[in-house]
Amino acid sequence: MESQQTQDPMNALLSEFSTRLTEIEEKQRLLKDRILLIGQNLLTTKENYEKQTSDFRNQIKQLDQDVKVMKQFIKRITETLDEFARKSDLEILARQAKMFQPLELARIQDVREIVREELKNHKKE
């Protein structure tokens, strides 16, 4: 009987040890699964960030090209602006044209006709 009484606490201890070992193994398996899931999430996140970074780089390159084109266009515009007259210059020319009144100027032929008519009128008198 002593052997049975000695075995009962031993069996209980072994049973408790087995239960705890099973619990620890289950926890270890859950941790392993979580670590694998975290690793997969990390890889997915890394791939997404790399794709976004690549997209951003491409967008930056395109924007850089657009800025270069715009700079060249602005440079061409500023270079051709010197070829155009300013508003103030046109206003001065308009005032000068009004002073001369070019529509009222006579042609040489008109002056000759006027002189002839005057000479004829003068001879008649």
Backbone torsions as a table, in degrees:
resi	resn	phi	psi	omega
1	MET	NA	-34.4	177.7
2	GLU	-60.6	-36.7	-179.2
3	SER	-67.7	-34.4	178.8
4	GLN	-71.9	-38.5	178.8
5	GLN	-67.8	-34.6	178.3
6	THR	-71.0	-35.9	-178.7
7	GLN	-72.9	-33.6	-178.8
8	ASP	-59.8	-50.1	176.9
9	PRO	-64.4	-32.2	178.7
10	MET	-67.6	-43.9	178.7
11	ASN	-64.0	-40.8	179.0
12	ALA	-64.2	-42.6	178.9
13	LEU	-64.2	-43.9	178.0
14	LEU	-65.4	-38.5	178.7
15	SER	-65.1	-44.7	178.0
16	GLU	-64.0	-40.9	178.2
17	PHE	-62.7	-42.8	179.2
18	SER	-63.4	-42.5	179.5
19	THR	-63.6	-46.3	179.3
20	ARG	-63.4	-40.8	178.7
21	LEU	-62.7	-40.7	177.5
22	THR	-63.8	-42.8	178.2
23	GLU	-62.3	-43.0	179.2
24	ILE	-64.7	-41.6	177.8
25	GLU	-62.7	-41.2	177.8
26	GLU	-63.1	-44.2	177.5
27	LYS	-61.6	-41.1	179.6
28	GLN	-64.2	-41.1	178.4
29	ARG	-64.3	-43.1	177.6
30	LEU	-62.5	-43.4	177.5
31	LEU	-62.0	-40.9	178.9
32	LYS	-62.3	-45.4	178.4
33	ASP	-61.5	-43.0	179.2
34	ARG	-63.6	-41.8	179.3
35	ILE	-63.9	-42.0	177.0
36	LEU	-62.3	-42.9	178.6
37	LEU	-63.6	-43.1	177.5
38	ILE	-62.5	-41.4	177.6
39	GLY	-61.7	-43.8	178.1
40	GLN	-63.3	-43.9	178.2
41	ASN	-62.1	-40.0	179.1
42	LEU	-63.1	-44.0	178.5
43	LEU	-64.3	-42.6	178.5
44	THR	-62.6	-44.5	179.2
45	THR	-63.1	-42.0	178.9
46	LYS	-62.1	-44.3	178.6
47	GLU	-62.0	-42.1	178.4
48	ASN	-62.6	-44.4	179.2
49	TYR	-64.6	-39.1	178.0
50	GLU	-65.2	-39.8	177.9
51	LYS	-65.4	-44.3	178.5
52	GLN	-62.4	-42.8	179.4
53	THR	-61.9	-42.7	178.1
54	SER	-63.3	-43.4	177.4
55	ASP	-61.4	-43.8	179.0
56	PHE	-62.1	-41.5	178.5
57	ARG	-61.5	-44.3	178.9
58	ASN	-63.3	-41.0	178.4
59	GLN	-64.5	-40.9	179.4
60	ILE	-64.3	-41.9	177.7
61	LYS	-61.1	-43.8	-180.0
62	GLN	-64.7	-42.6	178.3
63	LEU	-63.9	-39.0	178.3
64	ASP	-62.4	-43.1	177.9
65	GLN	-64.1	-42.0	179.0
66	ASP	-61.7	-41.4	179.3
67	VAL	-64.4	-40.8	178.5
68	LYS	-62.4	-43.5	179.0
69	VAL	-62.9	-43.7	179.8
70	MET	-64.1	-39.5	177.8
71	LYS	-62.2	-44.1	178.9
72	GLN	-62.9	-41.4	179.5
73	PHE	-63.3	-44.8	179.4
74	ILE	-64.4	-39.1	178.5
75	LYS	-62.7	-43.4	178.2
76	ARG	-64.1	-38.8	179.2
77	ILE	-64.5	-46.0	-179.0
78	THR	-65.7	-32.3	178.0
79	GLU	-69.6	-35.6	-179.1
80	THR	-84.1	-15.0	178.9
81	LEU	-62.9	-31.9	179.3
82	ASP	-64.7	-23.2	-178.4
83	GLU	-78.7	-16.1	-178.1
84	PHE	-93.8	151.5	178.3
85	ALA	-81.1	147.9	177.6
86	ARG	-82.7	159.6	-179.5
87	LYS	-60.2	-41.7	-179.9
88	SER	-63.3	-37.2	177.8
89	ASP	-64.8	-41.1	179.0
90	LEU	-66.4	-36.6	177.8
91	GLU	-64.8	-40.3	177.7
92	ILE	-62.6	-44.8	178.8
93	LEU	-62.9	-39.0	179.1
94	ALA	-64.4	-41.8	178.2
95	ARG	-64.0	-41.7	178.9
96	GLN	-64.5	-38.6	179.5
97	ALA	-66.1	-37.6	177.7
98	LYS	-66.0	-36.1	-180.0
99	MET	-65.7	-40.4	-177.9
100	PHE	-80.1	-25.3	-175.9
101	GLN	43.8	71.6	-174.2
102	PRO	-61.4	-22.7	180.0
103	LEU	-72.7	-19.8	-179.3
104	GLU	-94.2	-3.6	177.9
105	LEU	-74.2	142.6	-177.8
106	ALA	-94.3	149.2	174.9
107	ARG	-82.6	162.1	-180.0
108	ILE	-60.5	-41.0	179.9
109	GLN	-63.0	-39.6	178.7
110	ASP	-64.0	-41.2	-180.0
111	VAL	-63.3	-42.7	179.1
112	ARG	-60.4	-41.7	178.9
113	GLU	-64.1	-42.4	179.5
114	ILE	-62.9	-42.5	179.5
115	VAL	-63.3	-44.0	179.4
116	ARG	-60.6	-46.1	179.6
117	GLU	-61.9	-41.0	179.5
118	GLU	-65.7	-39.9	177.8
119	LEU	-64.2	-41.4	178.1
120	LYS	-64.3	-43.7	179.6
121	ASN	-65.1	-35.9	-179.6
122	HIS	-70.9	-38.4	177.7
123	LYS	-67.0	-37.0	-180.0
124	LYS	-66.8	-29.2	-177.2
125	GLU	-80.0	NA	NA
